[in-house]
Structure formats: structure tokens, C-alpha cells
Amino acid sequence: MVTTGLADKKKPTYAISYGFLGGPAHSRRLRSMLHKQGLLPTRNLQEADIIIAHSAGCWLIPSGSSARLVIFIGMPLAQANRGKAYRQANISNFTNSCKDLKLFSWITGVCLDWYYALIQPRRNWTIIRRSRRAVPSVVPTAAHIFISNRYDPWPKSEQLDKLIRSKEWTFVEFPGSHEDIWRHPERYASIISHYARLLG
């Protein structure tokens, strides 16, 4: 893949803010692709140049972050019926896995979800408490990109229309369901590296 523009400068760092029951095991392929693009990983959300926030991780970006680029992927927005959205998300994740003929990947994902449920209960409980408000963590000095997926119910609400009208963000729709970033990371690596080259 092309790394033009990153090789001659200080390489930008990125950190991933994972959603509910998420963690580094989900992002192995994405991180490998970003490494090939010349981006450097860090676990420090406070100091990373780029924050990649998936799902409820969009609510967990620390205040005072020095990021210059924030990418929201599948951000859950306030829903009139959260239970219905949860059921729809699970159904679309399963049906999209079957369409991709990657049922094994779906089963692996479920196992990883259980793993992260057990090892990070405090973080997961924080996300459950914040889900009533579902407010994005905005970094005033950063450019923001909002990516939603065609079959993901979580970003689809009247709140999305309000964000489109009020925020000077870039809004993008990709195919797939809520977990598409882990199933097709090449789509996301491409857009992340494109905007990383624009940071200067």
C-alpha cells in the first residue's frame, strides 16, 4: 500500500477507543494495515494524533485530548428504543456474517465479546451507564469524521440529522453492519491513512 506523504514526516500516532465488549483482539487486522500505511500505534488516547473510536468508544475519548483527527465509527446515538436497536444490530451482524460466508468469524467475534465481558467489567459498566445519554466526546481542535454502516441501527436516529445540520464534520456511509470495521478493515484503513496524510 502507498505510504507517500507519511515517510518524509514524523509518523502520526493513533489510538483505538473500543466499544462495549471490544478490545485489541478485534483490531489485529486493522492495526496491521495501518502499520503498513506508516501509522504508529499507541494506547494513549490523551496524546495520540488520531483517535479511531468504534461504537460506544466514541463516548470515552478523554477530555483534553490533543488529537488532530477523530474518526467515529458506528457511534450509538440516543435511541427511542434501545432494546429494539440492540436486537436489530445483533440480527444484522449475524445476517451480514452469513452473507460474507464468514460464519466462523462471527462465532470468533462472539467468543471475543465474552472474553472482554469478563476481563473489563468496570469499563463495560461505565459504557452501560453512559448509554442513557449517548453523547459523543468531541475534541474542539480536531477534524471529525463520522462513519455509519448501511445495516447498523445504532447511528440511525433523529440525533444523526441534528449532527449533520450542526457539525462541520465529514459524514460517510459504508456498507455492512455494526462490526464491519473488524470484518473489512481495508475500507477503514484506506480512509484513515488518507486523512492522516492531510494532517501535515
ABEGO torsion letter per residue (X at the ends): XBABGAAABBBBBBBBBBBBGBBAAAAAAAAAAAAAAGBBBBABAAABABBBBBEAAAAABBBGBABABBBBBGBBBBBABAAAAAAAAAAAAAAAAAAAGBAAAAAAAAAAAAAAAAABAAAAAAAAAAAAAGBBBBBAABBBBBBBBAABAAABBAAAAAAAAABBBBBBBBBEBAAAAAABAAAAAAAAAAAAAAAX
